[in-house]
Amino acid sequence: MFAMKLTLILLDALLYLGGTIGWLGLDLLDTGTTEALLYAFAGTCAWLLISFGLAIHIIKKARPAGSLDKPEA
């Protein structure tokens, strides 16, 4: 079970890294057309949302809700 989780984490990290490098490698800003600038803006917004969602997912996995030690009454 641990090997499967590790494989999925590494695969996700590789896909995220590949997508980031691929997005940074595009020359959308160099063309200067309005369409290219809109694609660059939309893609950057999507990348930021995915990054934020990934960070929230990692935080929730590291400390699930209700995991704090509560004294019993």
TORDODREN-315448 format. One record per residue: residue number from 1; residue in one letter; x, y, z of N, C-alpha, C in turn. Coordinates in steps of 0.1 Angstrom, whole numbers, plus 2048, in hexadecimal, padded with zeros to 3 digits. Each point is the difference from the previous one (the first is absolute). Layout:
<nodes>
NUM_a_X_Y_Z_X_Y_Z_X_Y_Z
...
</nodes>
This chain:
<nodes>
1_m_808_7F4_800_7F8_80C_800_809_80D_800
2_f_80A_800_808_809_80B_800_807_803_7F3
3_a_804_7F5_7F9_806_801_7F3_7F7_806_7F6
4_m_7F3_7FD_800_7F6_805_7F7_7FE_80F_803
5_k_7FF_804_80C_7FF_80E_804_80C_808_7FB
6_l_80C_7FB_803_80C_806_7FC_801_802_7F1
7_t_7FC_7F6_7F8_800_801_7F2_7F6_80A_7FB
8_l_7F5_801_806_7F6_80B_7FC_805_80E_803
9_i_806_801_80C_806_80D_803_80B_804_7F7
10_l_809_7F7_7FC_80A_803_7F7_7FB_803_7F2
11_l_7F6_7F9_7FC_7FA_802_7F3_7F9_80E_7FF
12_d_7F9_803_80B_7FA_80E_801_80A_80B_7FF
13_a_80B_7FE_808_80B_80A_800_806_801_7F2
14_l_802_7F5_7F9_806_800_7F3_7F7_807_7F6
15_l_7F3_7FD_801_7F6_807_7F7_800_80F_803
16_y_800_804_80C_7FF_80E_804_80D_807_7FB
17_l_80B_7FA_802_80D_806_7FC_800_801_7F1
18_g_7FC_7F6_7F9_800_800_7F1_7F6_80B_7FB
19_g_7F5_801_806_7F6_80A_7FC_806_80E_802
20_t_807_802_80C_805_80D_803_80B_804_7F6
21_i_809_7F6_7FD_80B_803_7F7_7FA_802_7F2
22_g_7F6_7F8_7FC_7FA_802_7F3_7F9_80E_7FF
23_w_7FA_804_80A_7F9_80D_800_80A_80B_7FF
24_l_80B_7FF_808_80A_80B_800_807_800_7F2
25_g_801_7F5_7F9_807_7FF_7F4_7F8_806_7F4
26_l_7F3_803_802_7F9_806_7F5_803_80E_7FD
27_d_800_805_7F4_804_80D_7FD_7F4_809_7FD
28_l_7F6_7FF_809_7F3_807_7FD_802_80F_802
29_l_809_804_809_802_80F_802_808_806_7F5
30_d_809_7F8_7F9_808_806_7F6_7F9_803_7F3
31_t_7F4_7F9_7FD_7F9_802_7F4_7F9_80E_801
32_g_7FB_804_80B_7FA_80D_802_7F2_802_7FB
33_t_7F9_7F5_7FB_7F3_802_7FB_7F6_7FF_80C
34_t_7F5_806_7FF_7F6_800_80A_7FC_7F2_804
35_e_7FE_7F7_7F6_7FC_7F2_803_80B_7F9_808
36_a_80C_802_7FD_80B_7F9_807_801_806_80F
37_l_7FE_80D_801_800_805_80E_7F5_7FB_808
38_l_7F4_7FE_7FA_7F5_7FA_808_802_7F2_803
39_y_806_7F8_7F7_804_7F2_803_80A_800_80C
40_a_80A_809_7FF_80A_801_80B_7FA_803_80D
41_f_7F6_80A_800_7FA_803_80D_7F7_7F5_805
42_a_7F8_7FA_7F8_7F8_7F5_804_808_7F4_805
43_g_80B_7FC_7F9_808_7F5_804_807_803_80D
44_t_805_80C_802_806_803_80D_7F6_800_80B
45_c_7F4_804_7FE_7F6_800_80A_7FD_7F1_803
46_a_7FE_7F8_7F6_7FE_7F1_803_80C_7FA_807
47_w_80C_803_7FC_80B_7FB_807_801_804_80F
48_l_7FC_80C_803_800_805_80E_7F5_7F9_808
49_l_7F4_7FE_7FA_7F5_7F9_806_804_7F1_803
50_i_807_7FA_7F7_804_7F2_802_80B_7FF_80B
51_s_809_80A_800_80A_800_80A_7FA_802_80E
52_f_7F6_809_801_7FA_803_80D_7F8_7F4_804
53_g_7F9_7F9_7F7_7F8_7F4_804_809_7F5_804
54_l_80C_7FF_7F9_80A_7F5_804_805_803_80E
55_a_803_80D_803_805_803_80E_7F5_7FD_80A
56_i_7F4_803_7FE_7F5_7FD_809_7FF_7F1_802
57_h_801_7F9_7F5_7FE_7F1_801_80C_7FA_808
58_i_80C_805_7FE_80B_7FB_808_7FE_803_80F
59_i_7FC_80C_803_7FE_804_80E_7F5_7F8_806
60_k_7F5_7FD_7F9_7F5_7F8_806_805_7F1_802
61_k_808_7FB_7F7_805_7F3_801_809_7FF_80C
62_a_808_80A_802_80A_800_80B_7F9_800_80E
63_r_7F5_808_800_7F9_801_80D_7F1_800_7FE
64_p_7FA_7F4_7FF_7F2_7FF_7FD_7F8_807_80C
65_a_7F4_804_7FD_7F7_806_809_7FD_7F6_80B
66_g_7FF_805_80D_7FD_7F8_80B_80C_7F7_805
67_s_80C_803_7FC_80B_7F8_804_807_805_80C
68_l_7FB_80C_805_806_806_80C_7FC_7F8_80C
69_d_809_7FE_809_7FD_7F9_80D_7F7_809_808
70_k_7F4_7FB_803_7F7_807_808_7FE_7F9_80E
71_p_801_807_80B_7FE_7F9_80C_7F2_7FC_802
72_e_7FE_7F4_805_7F3_7FA_802_7FA_805_80D
73_a_7F4_804_800_7F9_805_80C_7FB_7F5_809
</nodes>
